[in-house]
Amino acid sequence: MHFKTFARNFILFILISGCQNQPTEDYKVSIIPIPNTIEITDTYFTLNSNTGFNSNNQFPVSTNFFNSFIKTGSGISLKEGEDIQFFKNDSLGAEAYNLQISKSNIRIEASTDNGAFYALQTLRQLLPTSFENSSFKDDEIKIKAVSIKDEPRFSYRGMHLDVGRHMYSVDFIKKYIDALAMLKMNTFHWHLTEDQGWRIEIKKYPKLQEVAAYRDQTLVGHYSDQPHQFDGKKYGGFYTQEEVKEIVAYAQDRFITIIPEIEMPGHSQAVLAAYPDLGCTGKQVEVAQKWGVFEEIYCTKDETFTFLENVMDEVLELFPSKYIHIGGDEAPKTRWKDCSQCQARIKTEDLKDEHELQNYFITRMEKYLNSKGRQIIGWDEILEGGLAPNATVMSWRGTNGGVEAAKAGHSVVMTPTSHCYFDYYQSENDDEPLAIGGFLPLEKVYNFNPIPEELTKKESKYVVGAQGNIWTEYMPTQDQVEYMAFPRIFAMSEVVWSNPQQKNYEDFASRVEYFHKRLEALKINYANHLYEIEGKMIIENEASLYELKTLSKNKAIRFTIDGTEPNLNSTIYNDKIPISSSLTLKSQVFDGDAKLGKTFTQNINYHKAIGAKITIDKSPHKAYSGSGVEGLINGISGSDSRYGDKEWLGFWGEDIEITIDLAEEIEINSIETRFHNGNGQWIYAPEEIGFSFMLSDGKTINDIKLIKNKTDLLVDFSYKMESTKVKRIDIVIKNYGEIPVGKQGAGNKAWTFIDEIIVN
């Protein structure tokens, strides 16, 4: 059977309990990331203590891994023989492999040790999950016979981890690397320095360990909570150079390159706490105790570059990676504008302004690293003032930076916040652990395409890959890092490895569900939202209907519309639910008598604009388009904290005009809505709203209303009027404008996020 025959039914259930010495669990061919092609037969290869293994000494790292995995997982020691063989096939790409499993043998073909290693990660997923925790007890293993041909879509397949805000043990870093290797990721972006802590030993500068590595206390709760509160506990630490060497070697044995990030010129307050003379003012500052962007950045004097070059000399000794990440993001220019030395640098270097001064800073460091045989990679702010000649851009503020860099012939790694920031909420459940905000569910990650539509085929070749980012302001524990990473890391692995034509989200979700057993064996704390219900209001033939769905197969949804909890006596959902009044709908997935997942609750506010025609003169940003323009009058409000959910609409730096055509005269007396005001995420409520009401005689009533309470995270807005019959409502919302100095994202355009418009 060829892959295309069962692309939508990839999970193959093969009950093997009747076969002697088989694992007791149901056997499924369930591989993540999904291979390019796969054929499955009805036979098995039997692996036991008599199995012969011959690597021909072609792939030492891979064969050592395989021997160890089998021995540790089952106690079986493979002997010399021809049952399992590795062959060098130079016609395959550097990371490609062929894996053929028949009743009589296992054959692995690759051109490099890398490719052979990825073949083994696929083979590993064909073995019982009990191998992962050494609990397999049988004398032999039945491995499903398959034929797989596979290679990655992108050469850069990465995951990031911030250890500046919170730090994690060496053992956890290794566990994280193991997970990346299992999913055929090949890059670990290690974010080692921040305003809140310096995490790598630099022997020439001991105060980095003594001062910069520790903060006096840490913010409690969310940054948006006012007033700020702190725990009063000293926090910090750093990785010694010996620990770094150990981790780098560990990653190399799994074909993972570690790219270290040393932030500059911004995100450097911890350094300036240790060495104030490297700043513009020379004044003593503290290691940052809360999150955000700070004005303290490196001065552009020669002493700063001497310091950074000395730091880089030690970093280069520890990390053999081609790339060194130099940050470059969120660098406020306030200090530079007021600094006589920086202004003198602008004049002597014939620079236009502080943005070109940043380019000078980045280019100077690039030249130094180039002289050492390395290349720089930086966040997309390094485009400001001109791009350093050989730089690779990591595009995070959307994809525009990546498009600009690719069109200029620079390599690009796509990692936009909208699809790749795993510190965002992944569920709308109220009991999710505290997160920075946003909303990035599993399906949205899975549907990410790193190649923007704006690029030609030639330009798209500069997009070398993508990565998921884990920023850890709100992840104080290793368990929470895992919870935020898994299963979204599975989706990212398929984004960067698999052929888009082979991808199917329902099939992927089924594979993720089966993978839970492996995660449990590996003691990885994962989020499980597969049994959640999704709801949507739709209009059909002028009737309002509510649709429920779940990815869970062969299970029932039961619901109520009176606010009570669903039980076995509740109505089974078979068709869309008519809605004609405000109500609270609750629904639950059932597998027989057992409840799965959490109760889905939807409050529906059946107001007078539901079913009306609505238009907006601008399209919402494609990353935050919610459920479309109609979602603004569907009776459903967005989440209080997850501004990226399917109800909020996001617009970046644009004024918008909304028109609600009621089709006939309707008497109204109020309009309500709300705006997100998460300034830490560059989101600002507008200052005012303009209204125009068209009456039946064609006349209009115009008004402007100022918005108050703009210190709140959510800004409620209510417009009251005398009862008036209107046919059309026009609403003008002016964007806040440029983010002011001293705020996160200063100098950038602000976002506007608007929720349900309630007309009564």
C-alpha positions in Angstrom: 0.0 0.0 0.0 1.4 3.4 -1.0 1.2 6.5 1.2 -1.3 8.4 -1.0 -3.8 5.5 -0.6 -4.1 6.1 3.1 -2.8 9.7 3.7 -6.0 10.5 5.6 -5.9 7.4 7.6 -2.3 7.0 8.4 -2.6 5.4 11.8 -2.7 1.7 11.3 -4.1 -0.3 14.1 -2.7 -3.8 14.2 -3.8 -5.9 17.1 -0.9 -8.2 17.9 -2.1 -9.8 21.2 -2.5 -13.1 19.4 1.2 -13.2 18.4 3.6 -14.9 20.7 5.9 -12.6 22.7 4.3 -9.4 21.2 3.9 -6.3 23.3 0.5 -6.1 25.0 -0.2 -2.6 23.7 -1.9 -2.1 20.4 0.7 -1.7 17.6 0.4 1.4 15.5 2.6 2.8 12.8 2.6 6.3 14.1 5.6 8.4 13.2 6.3 12.1 14.0 7.3 13.9 11.8 5.5 12.1 9.1 7.8 10.6 6.5 7.7 11.5 2.8 6.7 8.0 1.6 5.9 4.9 3.5 4.7 1.4 2.5 3.4 -1.0 5.2 3.1 -4.8 4.9 1.4 -7.4 7.0 4.6 -9.0 8.3 7.0 -8.3 11.2 10.7 -8.4 11.8 11.6 -10.2 15.1 14.4 -8.7 17.1 15.9 -10.9 19.9 19.2 -11.9 21.4 20.0 -13.9 18.3 19.7 -10.9 16.0 22.9 -9.9 14.2 24.0 -6.3 13.7 26.5 -5.1 11.2 27.1 -1.4 10.7 30.1 -1.8 8.4 31.7 0.9 10.5 30.1 3.5 8.3 28.1 5.4 10.9 29.7 5.1 14.3 27.4 7.7 16.2 24.2 6.1 14.9 25.2 2.5 15.5 26.4 3.3 19.0 23.1 5.0 19.7 21.1 2.0 18.4 23.1 -0.6 20.3 22.7 1.5 23.5 19.0 2.1 23.0 18.2 -1.6 22.4 20.4 -2.7 25.3 19.1 -0.1 27.8 15.5 -0.5 26.7 15.2 -4.2 26.6 18.4 -5.8 28.0 19.0 -7.4 24.6 22.6 -7.3 23.4 22.9 -7.4 19.6 25.7 -9.6 18.3 27.7 -9.5 15.1 25.6 -10.5 12.1 23.7 -9.5 9.0 20.1 -9.1 10.2 20.4 -5.4 10.7 22.7 -3.6 8.3 23.7 0.0 7.4 24.7 0.9 3.9 26.3 4.1 2.6 24.3 5.5 -0.3 25.9 8.6 -1.7 23.0 9.3 -3.9 20.9 10.4 -0.9 21.0 13.9 0.6 23.0 14.7 3.7 20.1 14.1 6.1 18.0 11.7 3.9 17.5 8.0 4.6 15.9 4.9 3.4 14.5 2.4 6.0 13.4 -1.0 4.8 12.1 -3.5 7.3 11.1 -7.0 6.1 10.4 -10.3 7.8 14.1 -11.3 7.4 16.1 -8.1 7.9 16.3 -4.4 8.5 18.2 -2.3 6.0 19.2 1.4 6.6 20.7 3.5 3.8 22.1 7.0 4.2 24.9 9.1 2.8 26.0 10.4 6.3 25.8 9.5 9.9 23.2 12.2 10.3 20.8 10.4 7.9 21.4 7.1 9.5 20.6 8.6 12.9 17.3 10.0 11.6 16.4 6.5 10.3 17.0 5.2 13.8 14.7 7.8 15.2 12.0 6.5 12.9 12.8 2.9 13.8 12.6 3.9 17.5 9.0 5.1 17.0 8.2 1.6 15.7 9.4 0.0 18.9 7.2 -0.4 22.0 7.1 2.7 24.2 8.3 0.6 27.1 11.8 0.9 25.5 11.9 4.5 26.6 11.9 3.7 30.3 13.6 0.3 30.2 10.4 -1.5 31.2 10.2 -3.9 28.2 10.4 -7.4 29.6 9.8 -9.8 26.7 12.5 -11.9 25.0 11.8 -10.6 21.6 10.3 -7.6 19.8 8.1 -7.6 16.8 8.7 -4.6 14.5 6.2 -3.8 11.8 7.6 -4.3 8.3 7.7 -1.0 6.4 9.6 0.7 3.6 10.3 4.4 4.1 12.0 7.0 2.0 12.5 10.2 3.8 14.3 13.5 3.9 13.8 17.0 5.5 12.1 19.9 3.8 14.4 22.5 5.5 18.1 22.4 6.5 17.4 24.5 9.7 15.0 22.8 12.1 15.2 24.5 15.4 13.9 25.0 18.9 14.9 27.8 21.3 15.1 28.0 25.0 15.5 31.1 27.1 17.5 30.4 30.3 17.9 34.1 31.2 14.5 34.7 32.8 14.5 31.2 34.4 17.4 28.7 34.5 17.2 24.9 34.3 19.5 22.1 35.2 22.1 20.5 33.0 20.1 17.3 33.1 17.0 19.1 31.9 18.9 20.7 29.0 20.1 17.2 28.0 16.5 15.9 28.2 15.3 18.8 26.0 18.1 18.0 23.5 17.0 14.3 23.5 13.5 15.3 22.6 14.7 17.5 19.7 16.8 14.6 18.4 13.8 12.2 18.6 11.9 14.6 16.4 14.7 15.1 13.9 15.4 18.7 14.9 19.0 19.7 14.3 19.4 23.1 16.0 19.1 24.2 19.6 19.1 28.0 20.0 20.3 28.5 23.5 19.4 32.0 24.8 22.1 32.6 27.4 22.0 36.2 28.4 19.2 38.6 29.4 18.4 41.7 31.4 17.4 39.4 34.2 20.5 37.2 34.2 23.8 36.2 32.6 24.0 32.4 32.3 27.4 31.5 30.9 30.8 31.5 32.7 33.3 34.0 31.2 36.6 33.6 33.0 38.0 36.9 32.0 35.1 38.8 33.6 34.3 37.2 36.9 31.6 39.8 37.8 29.4 38.2 35.1 29.2 35.2 37.4 29.3 37.1 40.7 26.8 39.9 39.9 25.2 39.6 36.5 24.0 36.0 37.0 21.8 36.9 40.0 18.8 39.2 40.6 17.7 40.2 44.0 14.0 39.2 43.5 11.5 38.2 40.8 8.2 39.6 39.7 5.2 37.7 41.0 2.1 37.2 38.8 1.7 38.8 35.4 3.5 41.9 34.2 0.2 43.5 33.5 -0.9 43.1 37.2 -0.7 46.4 39.1 0.9 47.2 41.3 3.9 45.0 40.6 4.8 42.6 43.5 8.0 40.6 44.0 8.9 37.4 45.9 11.9 38.9 47.8 14.1 35.9 46.9 17.5 36.1 45.2 17.5 34.1 42.0 20.1 33.1 39.5 23.0 30.9 38.5 25.1 30.1 35.5 26.5 27.2 33.5 30.2 26.6 34.0 32.4 26.2 30.9 32.8 22.6 31.8 29.0 22.1 31.9 28.7 23.9 28.5 31.3 21.7 27.0 29.4 18.6 28.3 26.1 19.8 26.9 27.7 20.7 23.5 29.3 17.3 23.2 26.0 15.6 24.2 24.2 17.5 21.4 26.8 16.7 18.9 26.3 13.0 19.6 22.7 13.6 18.5 23.5 15.7 15.5 22.2 18.9 17.1 24.1 22.1 16.6 23.8 24.5 19.6 23.7 28.2 18.6 24.5 30.3 21.6 22.9 33.7 21.9 24.8 36.6 23.5 22.4 39.6 23.4 23.6 43.0 22.2 23.3 45.9 22.2 20.0 45.7 24.1 18.8 43.2 26.8 22.1 43.8 28.5 21.1 45.3 31.8 22.5 42.4 33.8 26.0 43.0 32.3 25.8 46.7 33.1 24.9 45.8 36.7 28.3 44.1 36.8 30.3 46.5 34.6 28.5 49.9 34.6 31.2 51.6 32.6 30.0 49.6 29.5 26.8 51.7 29.6 26.2 55.2 28.4 25.7 56.8 31.8 28.3 54.8 33.8 25.8 54.7 36.7 25.1 51.6 38.8 22.0 49.7 37.8 20.6 46.4 39.1 20.0 43.1 37.4 16.4 43.4 36.2 13.8 42.0 38.5 10.8 42.2 36.2 10.1 41.4 32.5 10.1 43.9 29.7 12.4 46.1 27.7 14.9 48.4 29.4 16.7 51.5 28.3 20.1 50.3 29.6 22.0 49.1 26.6 25.7 48.9 25.7 27.5 52.1 24.8 29.2 52.2 21.4 32.6 53.2 22.7 35.6 51.1 22.0 35.8 49.6 25.5 32.5 47.9 24.9 33.7 46.2 21.7 36.9 45.1 23.5 34.7 43.5 26.2 32.4 41.8 23.7 35.2 40.5 21.6 36.9 39.0 24.7 33.6 37.4 25.7 33.1 36.1 22.2 36.6 34.6 22.2 35.6 32.4 25.2 32.2 31.6 23.6 33.8 30.5 20.4 36.0 28.1 22.3 32.9 26.4 23.7 30.6 26.4 20.7 31.8 25.0 17.3 28.6 26.2 15.6 28.8 28.1 12.3 26.4 30.7 13.6 26.6 32.9 16.7 23.4 34.7 17.7 24.0 38.3 18.7 20.4 39.2 19.5 19.9 42.7 18.1 16.3 43.0 19.2 14.4 45.5 21.3 17.3 48.0 21.7 15.9 51.3 22.8 17.9 54.2 21.5 17.2 56.6 24.4 20.6 56.3 26.0 22.4 56.6 22.7 20.5 59.8 21.9 21.7 61.4 25.1 25.2 59.9 25.1 28.1 62.2 23.9 30.2 59.2 23.0 27.5 57.6 20.9 26.7 60.9 19.2 30.4 61.4 18.5 30.5 57.9 17.0 27.6 58.8 14.7 29.6 61.8 13.4 32.9 60.1 13.0 31.4 57.1 11.2 29.2 59.4 9.0 26.0 57.8 10.2 22.6 59.2 9.7 21.0 58.4 13.1 20.8 55.9 16.0 19.3 53.2 13.7 22.4 53.3 11.5 24.4 53.3 14.7 22.8 49.9 15.5 23.9 48.7 12.1 27.4 49.9 12.8 27.3 48.0 16.1 26.1 44.8 14.5 28.4 45.1 11.5 31.4 45.7 13.7 30.7 42.5 15.7 29.9 40.6 12.5 33.3 41.5 11.1 35.0 40.3 14.2 33.1 37.0 14.2 33.7 36.6 10.4 37.5 37.0 11.1 37.1 34.0 13.5 35.4 31.9 10.8 31.9 32.4 12.1 28.7 34.1 10.9 26.1 36.0 12.8 22.4 35.5 13.1 20.1 38.0 14.8 16.5 39.0 15.3 14.9 41.0 12.5 15.8 44.3 14.2 19.3 43.9 12.8 17.7 45.1 9.5 17.4 48.6 11.0 19.8 51.0 9.4 20.9 48.4 6.9 21.7 44.8 7.2 25.2 43.6 8.0 26.8 42.0 4.9 26.7 38.3 5.8 24.0 38.2 8.5 21.2 35.7 8.8 17.9 37.1 9.9 15.6 35.4 12.4 12.2 36.9 11.5 10.0 37.2 14.7 7.9 40.4 14.2 5.8 38.6 11.6 7.3 37.5 8.3 8.0 41.0 6.8 11.6 41.1 8.1 12.2 37.6 6.6 10.8 38.6 3.3 12.9 41.8 3.2 16.1 39.8 4.0 15.4 37.0 1.6 14.7 39.5 -1.3 18.2 41.0 -0.4 19.8 37.5 -0.7 20.2 36.8 3.0 19.4 33.5 4.7 16.3 33.6 6.9 14.9 31.6 9.8 11.2 32.1 10.2 9.9 32.3 13.7 7.0 34.8 13.8 5.2 35.3 17.1 1.9 34.3 15.6 2.9 30.7 14.9 6.2 30.0 16.7 6.0 31.5 20.2 5.3 28.6 22.5 5.1 31.0 25.6 1.6 31.9 24.3 -1.5 30.1 25.7 -2.4 27.0 23.8 -5.9 26.5 25.1 -8.9 28.7 26.1 -9.4 26.8 29.3 -9.4 29.1 32.4 -7.2 26.8 34.4 -4.2 27.0 32.0 -0.9 27.9 33.7 -0.1 31.6 33.7 1.4 32.7 30.3 2.5 35.9 28.7 -0.7 36.2 26.7 -1.6 35.5 23.1 -3.1 32.3 21.8 -1.3 29.7 19.8 -3.2 26.3 19.6 -1.6 23.2 18.2 -3.4 23.4 14.8 -2.2 26.9 14.2 1.4 25.8 14.7 0.8 22.8 12.4 -0.6 25.0 9.6 2.4 27.3 9.6 4.2 27.6 6.2 7.7 29.2 6.6 7.7 30.2 3.0 5.8 33.5 2.6 3.6 34.0 -0.4 5.5 37.2 -1.3 8.6 35.3 -2.2 9.4 34.0 -5.7 10.7 30.4 -6.0 14.2 31.7 -6.2 13.9 34.0 -3.2 12.2 31.3 -1.1 15.4 29.3 -1.2 16.9 31.8 1.2 14.4 30.6 3.9 16.5 27.9 5.5 13.9 26.8 8.0 12.0 27.7 11.1 12.0 27.3 14.9 9.8 27.3 17.9 10.7 29.7 20.7 10.2 29.2 24.4 10.6 32.4 26.3 10.4 31.7 30.0 9.2 34.7 31.9 6.3 32.6 33.2 7.9 29.2 33.2 9.8 28.9 36.6 9.9 25.1 36.5 11.1 22.5 34.0 7.7 20.8 34.1 6.1 24.0 32.8 8.6 24.3 30.0 7.7 20.8 28.9 3.9 21.6 29.2 4.3 24.6 26.9 6.6 22.8 24.4 4.6 19.5 24.1 2.8 18.8 21.8 3.4 22.0 19.9 7.0 20.9 19.3 5.5 17.9 17.4 3.7 20.3 15.0 6.8 22.4 14.5 8.9 19.2 13.7 6.4 18.4 11.0 6.4 22.0 9.7 10.2 21.9 9.1 10.7 18.2 8.1 7.7 16.9 6.3 6.5 17.4 2.7 3.4 19.8 2.9 1.5 17.5 0.6 1.7 14.7 3.1 0.3 16.7 6.0 -3.2 16.4 7.4 -4.1 17.8 10.8 -6.7 15.2 11.8 -4.2 12.4 11.0 -1.5 14.4 12.9 -3.8 14.7 15.9 -4.3 10.9 16.0 -0.5 10.4 15.9 -0.1 12.9 18.7 -2.7 11.0 20.8 -0.8 7.8 20.3 2.5 9.5 21.1 1.2 10.4 24.6 2.3 6.9 25.8 5.9 7.6 24.7 5.9 10.9 26.4 4.7 9.3 29.6 7.4 6.7 29.4 9.9 9.5 28.9 8.4 11.4 31.9 7.7 14.4 29.8 4.9 16.7 31.1 2.7 17.4 28.1 -0.5 19.4 27.5 -3.4 17.4 26.2 -6.1 19.4 24.5 -7.0 16.8 21.9 -10.3 16.1 23.6 -11.4 19.7 23.7 -14.5 20.8 21.8 -14.5 23.6 19.3 -17.6 25.7 18.8 -18.6 28.2 16.1 -21.6 30.4 15.4 -22.8 30.3 11.8 -25.6 31.9 9.9 -27.6 29.7 7.5 -30.7 31.0 5.7 -30.9 33.9 8.1 -31.0 31.5 11.1 -28.3 31.5 13.8 -26.8 28.0 14.5 -24.0 26.8 16.7 -21.7 24.1 15.5 -19.6 21.7 17.8 -16.8 19.5 16.7 -13.9 17.5 18.2 -10.9 15.8 16.7 -11.6 12.7 18.8 -12.9 9.9 16.7 -15.7 7.4 17.6 -16.7 9.5 20.6 -19.9 11.3 21.5 -20.5 15.0 22.3 -23.2 15.6 24.8 -24.5 19.1 25.5 -26.9 21.3 27.5 -28.2 24.9 26.9 -29.3 25.7 30.4 -25.8 26.1 32.0 -25.8 22.7 33.7 -23.0 20.2 33.4 -23.4 17.6 30.6 -23.9 14.0 31.8 -24.9 10.7 30.3 -28.6 11.8 30.1 -27.7 15.0 28.2 -28.5 15.4 24.5 -26.1 13.8 22.1 -24.9 16.3 19.5 -25.8 15.3 16.0 -26.4 18.6 14.2 -26.1 22.3 14.5 -27.9 23.8 17.5 -30.5 26.6 16.7 -29.8 29.8 18.7 -32.5 32.4 19.1 -31.8 33.9 22.6 -28.9 34.4 25.0 -27.8 31.2 26.7 -24.9 29.3 28.2 -24.1 26.2 26.2 -22.0 23.4 27.8 -20.7 20.3 26.1 -18.5 17.4 26.9 -16.7 14.5 25.0 -17.7 11.1 26.2 -16.1 7.7 25.4 -18.9 5.4 26.4 -19.6 6.3 30.0 -16.3 8.1 30.6 -15.8 11.9 30.3 -12.8 12.9 28.3 -11.1 16.3 28.6 -12.8 19.3 30.1 -16.3 20.8 29.8 -16.6 23.3 26.9 -18.6 26.3 28.0 -19.8 29.0 25.6 -21.8 32.1 26.7 -23.8 33.4 23.8 -25.0 37.0 23.9 -27.8 37.1 21.4 -27.8 40.9 20.5 -29.4 42.9 17.7 -26.5 42.9 15.3 -26.2 39.1 15.0 -26.9 38.1 11.4 -26.3 41.7 10.1 -23.9 42.4 7.3 -20.5 43.7 8.5 -17.6 45.0 6.6 -14.2 46.6 7.5 -12.2 48.8 5.2 -9.0 47.0 6.2 -8.3 43.3 6.4 -7.3 42.0 9.8 -3.6 40.9 10.1 -3.4 37.4 8.6 -1.9 36.1 11.8 -4.8 37.4 13.9 -7.8 37.2 11.7 -10.0 35.4 14.3 -13.1 33.9 12.8 -13.3 36.6 10.2 -15.0 40.0 10.2 -18.3 38.3 11.0 -16.8 37.1 14.3 -17.2 40.7 15.6 -21.0 40.3 15.7 -21.5 36.6 16.3 -22.6 36.9 20.0 -19.4 35.4 21.3 -16.7 37.4 23.2 -13.0 36.5 23.1 -10.9 35.2 25.9 -9.8 37.7 28.6 -6.1 36.8 28.2 -5.7 35.1 24.8 -5.9 38.0 22.3 -5.0 35.6 19.5 -8.1 33.4 19.8 -10.7 33.1 17.1 -12.9 36.0 18.4 -10.4 38.8 18.7 -9.3 40.6 15.5 -5.9 42.2 15.3 -4.8 45.2 13.1 -1.2 46.4 13.1 -0.7 50.2 12.9 -3.9 50.8 10.9 -7.0 53.0 11.4 -10.1 51.0 10.6 -13.7 51.8 9.7 -16.4 49.1 10.5 -19.8 49.2 8.9 -22.7 47.2 10.3 -25.6 47.1 7.9 -28.8 46.1 9.8 -30.8 45.8 6.5 -33.9 47.2 8.2 -34.7 49.7 10.9 -33.8 48.4 14.3 -34.3 50.4 17.5 -31.0 50.5 19.5 -29.8 52.3 22.6 -26.3 51.0 23.2 -23.1 49.7 21.6 -20.5 47.9 23.7 -17.1 46.4 22.8 -13.7 46.0 24.4 -10.1 46.4 23.4 -7.0 44.5 24.5 -4.4 46.8 26.1 -1.5 44.5 26.6 1.3 47.0 26.2 3.9 44.4 26.9 2.8 42.8 23.6 2.7 46.1 21.7 -1.1 46.2 22.0 -2.7 49.6 22.8 -6.4 50.5 23.1 -7.4 53.5 20.9 -7.8 56.9 22.3 -11.3 57.5 20.8 -14.0 56.0 18.7 -16.1 57.8 16.1 -19.7 56.8 15.4 -22.1 57.5 12.6 -25.7 56.2 12.6 -27.8 56.2 9.4 -31.5 56.8 10.0 -34.4 55.6 7.8 -34.7 59.0 6.2 -31.0 59.0 5.1 -29.9 61.4 7.8 -27.0 60.6 10.1 -26.1 61.1 13.7 -22.4 61.6 14.3 -20.5 61.4 17.5 -17.0 60.8 19.0 -16.4 59.1 22.3 -13.2 59.2 24.3 -11.9 55.9 25.8 -11.2 55.8 29.5 -9.6 53.4 32.0 -6.7 52.7 29.6 -4.5 51.4 32.5 -6.5 48.1 32.4 -5.4 45.0 30.4 -8.9 44.9 28.9 -10.5 48.2 28.2 -14.3 48.0 28.2 -16.2 50.6 26.1 -19.8 51.4 26.2 -21.8 54.0 24.2 -25.2 54.9 25.4 -27.9 56.8 23.4 -31.6 57.4 23.4 -33.5 54.7 21.8 -33.2 55.4 18.1 -34.2 53.5 15.0 -31.2 53.0 12.7 -30.4 51.1 9.5 -26.6 51.3 9.5 -23.8 51.9 12.0 -20.4 53.1 11.0 -17.6 52.9 13.6 -14.2 54.6 13.1 -11.3 53.4 15.3 -8.0 55.2 15.1 -4.9 53.3 15.8 -2.9 54.4 18.9 0.1 55.2 16.7 3.7 54.8 17.5 4.7 53.1 20.7 6.3 55.7 23.0 9.9 55.7 24.3 10.4 53.6 27.4 7.7 51.0 26.4 8.3 47.6 24.9 8.4 47.9 21.2 9.1 51.7 21.3 9.2 53.2 17.9 7.1 50.5 16.3 3.5 50.7 15.3 1.0 49.7 17.9 -1.5 46.8 17.5 -5.2 47.3 17.8 -7.2 44.2 19.0 -11.0 44.5 19.1 -13.6 42.0 20.5 -17.3 41.5 20.0 -19.4 44.5 19.1 -22.6 44.2 21.1 -25.6 46.2 19.8 -28.8 46.5 21.9 
